[in-house]
Amino acid sequence: MMLSIKDIQWAQILQQNHYHPSPRDWSDQVIYFLLVDRFSNGKENGYKDVAGNVVQGTTQPFTPADTGNAVGNPADIQAWEAAGTQWLGGTLKGITSKLGYLKRLGVSTLWISPVLRQRKAVDDYHGYGIQNFLEVDPHFGTDQDFKDLVAAAHNAGLYVILDVILNHSADVFEYDTVDPAGHSYRPPWSGVTYPVRGWRDPGGAATLPFPNPVNVADVDSAVWPKELQSEDAFTRKGEIVNWNDRNLDAIEGDFNGLKDIHQGTGPLPDYVPSEALRTLAEAYEYWIAYADPDGFRVDTVKHMDHGATRFFASEVHEFAQSIGKDAFFLVGEIGGSRQDAITTRDQTGLDAALGLADVQRFMVDAAKGWGNPANYFELFRNSSEVVKPSHTWFRNHVVTGFDDHDLIRMGPNHKARFASDPEGRALELAVLAMNATTLGIPCIYYGSEQRFDGKFPTPVNPQPQSNDKADRYIRETMFGGGFGSFMSRNRHFFDETGQTYQELAKILAVRTGDLALRRGRQYMRQISEDGGAFWYPDRIGEGRMTTIVAWSRILANREVVCAINTDVGASRTAWVTIDSRLHAVGSKFKYAYSTDQTKPGLEVAAEARNGRAISVTVPPAGFVILTP
């Protein structure tokens, strides 16, 4: 076990490894995001390995009859809800065993949640409260298990992005703050530095003198590597109060008890990184050298100095290039508006922005018919508003998705996956298809391909006493255990025969084979029911909009047309405008994909309507791709 940055044997590690090259263009990738603890424990029965062989195990596959098997009575409901807050047993070896499932789905890159060591006896199953930055958490496996997962992924043709944290550590010390009644409390940020009672021991008590270095035998205490055992390593200014803006408390404050790391000082051009930030940068460079991942997703960038993010991005990019990984991918969890995210990306040297609330909200509203589809497409069309020369700039600088493990945009009192309501369940494939075939690097949140329906409040507890740990309900297990989706337990969801899984695999195969769908320009298209009057679909009134939503991707002289149908009950046909400069009257398009199995291969001809248009039929809640 390494307890100091000085313990890293750089020469030996670099000589032993042969590093996997970076992707030529990250916009070609399809990312799949999973929480390690919630994905697989390797004990599922009947799944297929990477070679397609059926593997025997102890946990049986889920069937519709298993819905609600964990919530049959009040005691069961309480146990199921409690399980969602705890470690449940997903491992790195479990992920390795499911590479075939992911590969056959059409995924090309895994984004895995943080794997480094958490505080002992604390249910930080999510991995975002790190106590030792130089060791994999034993709940997930070993350092070698992580290295083996990356190697197996590379052998299967997949890349790996690791979630990393620079903004904070675990709750590794306790403030010496006491209220008038004599009770200790977590102080709010007020701009002052608070006194510290001590480092936390393995039981969580602040019994170890702060900021004194901790004995090497106390590896479950304080924070490691030992270079972080310093009062200067932490801001020590209490809890964030204002979460919405980049105020000082959002930068300096603790993140729900997780202790804020002091990263440096000064304005962006003259930023001076702290020794703590230098230590973390070197620790993460070690993981690149040791395990060979292909990128990092940088957590909580919104709460970091831009200078700190820029220092880390520069250090990591240079190190990765020195070992032959020329396009090592750094995607930042920035959050907020498109403008804020792009400004942060530009100023810090990150490769891409993630977590744009605008993207999630407008994509969901467009697919479900509760919003104007133009709101989504204009995020990419109006590139001049963010001082970019072309809207194709977005294709590899923004990671897009509609569900994730936080759903911050919904606030603390409500969490819901896309498929948590009847319309969403019907339209899950449509939104997955929209995500896959519009601009940006698409990211699938685990379980979406199985139409997971997690939400808070839940149907079995519609009036909870508090919203404590509401995120658990959108972090169901794929492998069963005590907290499965559909209010189930002890049933796994690695089903490759389900309609959503199989149809998404077909769609991703078309995307992989068509450069225009991955890198082309994008245009929302006008439609017409009668071929005379054309308009952009727009929601009018209070009800849900039921219509075809169509768009084109154009690369050079090639135009590919895609369309969803937000009507879950009826097939719809519409004339869809195409580029009249690229297509003569009579030019043919064929269905490369349709949720109607009789359509692929059939042709339609361009007619002189609204310049040029083709007649497109989309099944209920369906999706189509037409190619010239």
N, C-alpha and C positions, 0 to 999 in steps of 0.2 A: 504494500500500500504506500502510495506517495503522499507525503504530507507537506511538501515544500516544492515550489517551482524549481528549486535547485536540484531536486531529485530526478528531474526528467533527463533521460539518457538520449539526448538529441542525435548524436552521431550514430548510435546503434539503431534507433528507430528509423531514421532516414535511410540507412543502408539496407534495412531488411525489407522495406516496402517498395512495391512497384505501383505507382499511383495511376488511378483510373482517369482517363481524360474527361474534360468537361463536355457538356453538350455543345453542338455547333450553334444552336439557337434555342434559347429557353422557351420561345413562343411555340415550339414544336411539342412541348411537353404537356402531359395531363397529370396533375398532382392529385394525390389521395392523402388526406390528412386523417391521422388516427391518434387516439390516446392509448399509450402502451398498456396501461392497466385495464383498459376496457375492450381491447381488441381480441386477443387470442391467448389461451393458456396451453395450446397444443394438445388438448385432451378431447377434441371434438370427434365424433364418429361420422364417417362417411364423407368427409371432405376429400378433395383431390390435391395431391402434391404438385410440384412444379412440372413433373413429367406426365401428369394426368392420371396417376395411379390412385385408386381409392385407399384411404388410410382409415384404419379402425381406431376407435377411441371409446370413451365412456359416456360423453355427453351427446344425447340424441338430437337430431335436427328439429327445429321448430315446425309445427304444423298449425293451421288456423285453430284447431281444437285446443291448443295450449294458451290461447289468448286469455289473459286474466288469471292464469293458474297460480300467480303469486299473491293475489289479493282477494282470496275467498272469504275472509272474515277480518274483523278489525285488527286482531293480533298479526295476521299475515300482512295486512297493509302497512302496519307500523314497521314490521321487520323488513319489508321490501323497500320502504322509504329510507330506513336507517342504513340499509346496505349501500344505497347510492352515495353515501358520504364516506365510505370506507374503501380501503384497499381491497380489490376483488380478485386479483391474481393474474392479470395479463402479463406476458413476458416477452422478452426479445426473441427467445427461441420460438415462442408462439407465432410472432410475426413472420419469422423465417419460414415456418411451416406453411404459411398462407401466401407465399409469393406467387404460386401458381394461380390461385384465386384472383389475385390482383392483376397478374399479367394477362390472363384470359379476359378480364374485364376491359382491358385496353389502357390501364394505368401505365405510365412510364416513369413516374417519380413518386417516392414515398416521402411525406413529411411526417416525422414522428415527434411526439411530444418530448419534453426534456427527460433525459434518462439519468441525470447525475444524482448523487446521494442526497436524500431528504433527511430532515431531523428524525431521529429515532422516536418511536411511540407517538407519532403525529400522523394523522390521516391526510397527508399531502400527496394523495395518489396521482394528482395531475402533474406533478413534477416541477412546479414553478417556485418551490421554496427550497433552494439548494443550500445544503450545509457543507458539502465537500465538492469542490469543483474539479477534483482530480480522480473521482471514483464513480463508477456506475452504481446506482442504488441496488442493493441485494434483492429487493422486491422484483426488480425487472430482470436480474441475472448478474452477469459478470462483465468486466471490461472485454473479455474475449468474446462473450456472446454478442456484444455490440459490434465488434470487429467482424465477427462471422456473419452477422446479418448484412452488413454493408457489402461484404465480399459475395455473399450468395445473391444479393440483389443485383450487383454488377454482372454476375454470371448469367442472371436471368434477363439481362438487358434493361434493368431498372436503375434509376439514380436515387440517392437518399439525401434529404434535407433534414438536419437536426435542429430542433427548437432550442435556442440558447437565451440566457438571461444575463444582462449586465446591470440592469437598473437596481436590483435588490438581491439580497440573500434570504435565507430562511429567517424565522424569528429567533435569532441566535443570542439575543441579550434582552434584559428587562430594564425598563426605565425605573429610576428611583423617584417615582411620583406617587403621592398618596393624597386621597381626598380628605375632607374634614372628618369623615367617619373612620378614617384609618385604613381604608381599602386602597390597594394599588390599582392604578388605571393606566390606560394607554393615552398619553396626552395628545391633544390636537396640535397641528402645526400653527405656530404663532410667530415664527421668525427667530425664536431663541433656541439655543442648544440646551437640551435637557440632560440632567445627571443620569448616570447609568448605575444600577444596583450591582449587576454582575453578568458574566456569561452564563448561558443556560447549560445545565448538566444534562445527562441522558434522560432524566426524568422530567426535564423542563423547568426545574427550579434554578433561580439565579444565584448559585452557590459559589461560582468561580470568580475570583477577582478580575475586574475589568479596569484597564485594558491589558492586563498582564498576559503574556503568552501562556498557553495551556500546555500541560504535560503531554508528551506524545502518546502516552498510554490512554489519554482521554479523547480518543478519536471520535466519539459520539457526542462530544461537548463542543461548544463554541462554533467556530467556523474554520474551514480549511480550504486552501493551503494556509500555512501559518503566517504568510505574509499579510493576510487579511486580519490578523489578530492585533489590531491597532485601533486606537480611538479615531485616528485620522482616516481610517478606511470607511467610516460611516458618517452620515450627516447628523444623526442623532437629534432630529428636530420634530419628531412626533408624526401623527397621522395626517394624510392628505385630507383637506377639508373641501376644497373646490376641485372637483374632478373634471370639469368641462373645459377649462382653458389652460393654456401654458403659463399659468401663474407660478410664482416661486414655490408655493406649497405643492403644486403638482409635480414640480421638478425635485424638490428637496424632501418631500414628505414620504413617510412609510406607506407601503402599499398593503392595506388591510393587515397590518401586523408584520408583514415581511419588511425587513430592515433596509432602508435606502442606503445605497453605496455612494460615497463621495467620489465623484468621477473626475473632477478637475475644476479649473477656474479660468475666467477670462472670456472675452468676446470670441466669436467664431474664428476670425482670421488669426488671432493670437492665443488660441486656447492652449492651456497647459494641462495635460492629463495627469491625474493623480497616480501615485504608486499602486493604489488598489486597481485602477483601470488598467494599468500596464500589466499587473498580475493576471487579471482576468483575460486580457487579450492573449497573453502567453499560454494560459491554461487552455483556451479554446484552439489555439494553434497546435497545441499538443494533441488534441483530439482529431484534428485534421491529419496530422502526421501519423498518429497511431491507427486510426480506424478508417481513414480515407473517405469521409462523406463528401458530397458534392456541393453542399450549400448549407447555410444557416438561415433559419427564420429568427429574426432578432425581436425578442419580446419587448413590449411596453416602451417602444421608441418615443411615444408621445410624452413620456415622463422623464426623458433623458435630455441633457444638454445636446444641442446640435453638434457642438465641438467634440463631445465624447463619442457620439455616433460616428462622426467623420474620422476621428482617430482610429476607432475600431475597424471601420470599413477599409481604411487605407492599410492598416497593419495586416489584416486578414487577406485582402486581395494580393498584397505584395508577397506574403508568405506562400499563399496558394500558387501564385505564378512561379515562385522559385522551385516548386516541386512538380511543375507541369500541368497544374489545374488552372488554365488560363481564364476560364469563365466561371470560377467559383461564385456561386449565386448567393447574394445577400438580399433577403426580402424583409422589410421592416413592418412590424405591426404598428401602424401609424394611427389608424382610426380617423374619425372626423370627416371633413369634406374632401372632395377631390382636390381643391386648390391647396388646402393645408397639406395633404399627403404628397402632392407633387412638389411643392416648395421644399418640404422636408427631404424628400428623396434627392432633389437637385443639390441641396446645400450640404448633404452628408456623404454622398457617394454610394448610397445604397443602390442596388440594381433595380429594385422594384418595390412597390408599395402594396400592402395587404391590409384588409380590414376596413375598406372604404364603406362607410355606412350608406352613402349614396348608391353604390353599386348593388349592395345587398337589397336595400329597400326597393329600388326602382325595378330590379330584375324580378323580384317576387311579385310586386304589384302588376307588372306587365304580364307575367305568366298566369296569374290568378284572375286577371281582368278587373282589378280594383284600382288601377291607375292608368295614366296615359303612357303607352309604350315609348313615345318620343322622349319622355324623361330619361329613360334608360339609354336609348341610342344617342341622345345628345351629349351624354357624358363623354362619349368618344368622338363625336362629330366636331364639337366646337373646340378643337385643339388650339386655335389661336387665342382663346381665352386664358390658356395656361402657357402661352408663349412657346408653343411647339409648332414646327413647320408643317407637320402632317399628322392626321389622326391615326395613321399606322404606327406612330410613336408608342401608342398605348399597348401595342400587341405584346411586347415583352417587358414592359415597365410597370404593369399592374397585374396582380394576381386576383382573379375574380371568383366569387362563390356566393352562395345564397344562405347556407347554414354553416355554423361552426360551434365550437365548444363554449362560447361566451354569449353570443348574440347580444352584445352590448347595446346595440341600437334599440332594443326592446325595453331597456331599463330593468331595474331589479325586481319589479313586481309581476312580470310576465315573461315567460320563455316558451317558445314553441318552434319546433321544427316545421319545415314547409309542409310536410305530410300529416300534420297534427289535426287538420280539419278535412272534411269530405272532399272539398274542391282540391286541396293540396294533394291528398292521396291519389286522386284521379289524374292530376296534372304533374306528378313528380317526374315522370319521364320527359315531359315537355320542358320543364325548367332545367333539367339536367342537359337536355339537348341544346337549349338556348345558351346555357353556360358554355357548353363545349364548342359551339360554332359561331360565337360572337367574339369580338376583340378581347384581348387579354389572355393570360395563362389560366386555363380553367382549373379549379380546385374542387374536388369532391370530398365532402365530409363523410367519414365512415358511417355506414348504415343507410345512407341515402339510396344506394342501389337496392336496398331491401325495404325501402319506404318506411324507415323508422319514424315513429309518430310522437316522440317525447314532447311533453309540454308541462308547464306550471302556471297556475294550479292544475292538479290532475283531476280526472273524472272521479276518482275514488276519494279525493280529499279537496273538494272545490273551495273550501273556506279554511285554508291553513292558518295557524296561529301566527306565523311569520314567514318571511321569504328567505330565511336563513338557508344558504347553500342551494338556492333555486337552480343553479347551473347543473346540479346532478341529474335533473330530469331530461336534459339533452345530451347526457353522457352515458347512455345505456351500454350494456355489454353486448358484444357480438358473440361471445363464446358461451353465454348462459350465466352460470353462477346465480347470485341472489338478486341481480338487478338487470334482468333482460328487458328488451323492448316489448311493447304491447302488454306491459304489466305482467311479464312472465318471469320464470326462473328455471334454471337447469335445462335450457334448450338453446342450441346454437343456431346461427343465421348464415352460415357459409353455404348458401344455396345457389348453385349456378344454373338452376333450371327455372328460376322465377322470371316473369316477363320483363320486369324493369331491368334486371341484371342482363338478360340476354339481348334486349333491344338496345340498351346503352352500349353494350359491347359492339354491336353492329354499327352504331353511330360513330363510335370512337375509331372503328376500323376505317370508315369512310374518311374521317378527319385525318387520320394518319396517312392515308393514301392521296390526299388532295392538298397541295401546297396552298391553294387559295383559301381554304378553310382555316389554315393555321396562320397565314401571314398577309392575307389580302386586305385591301381597303374594305370599308363596311358602309352600307347605306340601308337605312330603313326604306321600305318600298310602299308606294301608294297602291291601293287595291280598289277593285270595283266589283259589284255584284252583277251589273248589267253590261259591262264593257264600255259604257259611255261616260258616266260620272265617276271620277277617281278621287280618293281621299286617303289621308293617313288615319288609321284606326285611332279613335279617341273615346274615352269613357264619358258618357253624358248622363247626368242624373245620378240617383243614389244607388242604382243597382250595379251588379257585376257586368262588365263588358264581355260579350260573347262574340268573338270574331276571329278571323285569321290575322295573325301578325307575321309579316314577311320582311325579309332582309336579304341583301346580296353581299357576297364577298367577292372582290375583284382583284386579281393579280395579273398584271400585264393585260393580255387580251382575253383572259378567261374569267367568266362570271359564273358563280355558283349561287343558286337561289335556295333559301331555307325558309320554312314557315311552320308556326305552331297554330293550333286551334284551341282557343280558350273555352270553347263550348264543350262541356263534358258529356252532353247528351245527344249531339247530332253532328254528322259530317257536314263540312262546309266547303263550297267551291267559290273561288274568286279569281278575277283577272289580277295578275301581279305584274307591275311595271318592271321592265328590264331596260338595260342600256341600249338605246337605239343606234348608237355609234358602233357597237360591237356586234349587233345582230340584224340581219336582214329579215324581211317578211318571209316566213316559211322556214326560218332556222329552227332546228330541233333541240329541245331539251328532253332528257329522260330522267325518270325517277331513279336516283341512285340509292335512295332509302325511303321507305314509308312504313308507318305503323300498320298500314293495310298491306298484308303480305302479297296481295295480287298486283300491286302497283310497280315494284322495282322492275326496271327494264322497259316499261311503257313510255312512249314518247308523246310530247305535246309540241305544237308548232307556234312560233311567234306570229302575232298578228299586229296590224297597224292600229293599235289602240293606245291612246296616251303616249304616242311615240311608238313604243313597242310593248307588248304585254303577252304573257302566257297564262293559260287557264290552269289553275292549281287546285287540287282537291285534297283536303286534309281531314283524316278521320277524327271522331270525337276525342278531345284531349290528346290529339296526335301530333305528329311531327313528320315533315318531309324534307328531303334534299333533292334538288334537281340540278343536273350538270349538263353542259352542252355536248 
